[in-house]
Amino acid sequence: MLTKNNKNTSNLLSISILALAASLTYFTFELSQFIGQIPDILENVRNTSDKIEPTLDEISQIRDLIEPVLLEVSETRKQIPPILKEVENIRKIIPPVLDEIAEIRAAIPPIIVETTAIRKQLPAVLNSADKASESVTQISIEMKAYQPVAKQALLQVDGVRKEIPGILSQTNELIDRARVAARDASSGAMTGALGGLITAPFRLVGGFGSSVLGLSKSEADDYSKNDLKNVQKHTMDLLQSGALDDTLNWTNPDTHRRTELTLQKIYQQDSHECRQVLIKSWLKSQLTLEKEVTACLNNEGEWEHQDDKDEW
């Protein structure tokens, strides 16, 4: 029995020794592994230490900045009461501003109504402006027509002035003759002579009626008296004062006929000035007339049509 117990004890001792040996072996292995990691651990510690130093320096700088920051905060706090006071003043101003805005809003509807009324009046105003523009254009055309007449009148006056000495001589001679002849007859003759000299006509003679325009009787019925009257009037404007290639055009609002006159030629014929006018007329965008009309100054200073003698 004792021998058996000794044997069991010996077995347990052997197992314990083996377990201890295994533990020592495992410990030795783990220790060797740990020892192998020590350089890395030391390197990590060194790196951490290197990072800590700048952090500590930065903390030191932050500490240095804390005092100025606290001073700035203190100054800011001192500014807060005036700001609050200003805000309070602004709040007091807001109600009057809102009242004024309300008054402005109340005034807007009447302004809109007045603007609408003005807009309704604009077409009539623009129409009046267009009529005024047309009147100015017509006046400009008439003034342009008067300028050559004035120049010609001045030339005639100058010529009359040059002839005055001769006329006075003739007058004296006539007076001498009047002593012999009947006083009333000679006086009447003198009056007629001087009157004819001063009031010599400057007008259009010859035909400028439907026959000159090349119109048949049925075609002439398509033209109103105003159409034909305007053709004659504006033809005279071009004959008296127009420059080469000048163009006059107009539209009769009653017949909706549009007419255009163009001064095509200015030339001399038998020592007389002649002018050729191209007359075109459209009705509803359709050309209904295209005619060249020529007139020359006669010995009496009148524009005379060269082809026909019909009157309007």
Secondary structure, 3 states (H helix, E strand, C coil): CHHHHHHHHHHHHHHHHHHHHHHHHHHHHHHHHHHHHHHHHHHHHHHHHHHHHHHHHHHHHHHHHHHHHHHHHHHHHHHHHHHHHHHHHHHHHHHHHHHHHHHHHHHHHHHHHHHHHHHHHHHHHHHHHHHHHHHHHHHHHHHHHHHHHHHHHHHHHHHHHHHHHHHHHHHHHHHHHHHHCCHHHHHHHHHHHHHHHHCCCCCEECCCCCCCCCCCHHHHCCCCHHHHHHHHHHHHHHHHHCCCCCEEEEEECCCCEEEEEEEEEEEEECCEEEEEEEEEEEECCEEEEEEEEEEEECCCCCEEECCCCCCC
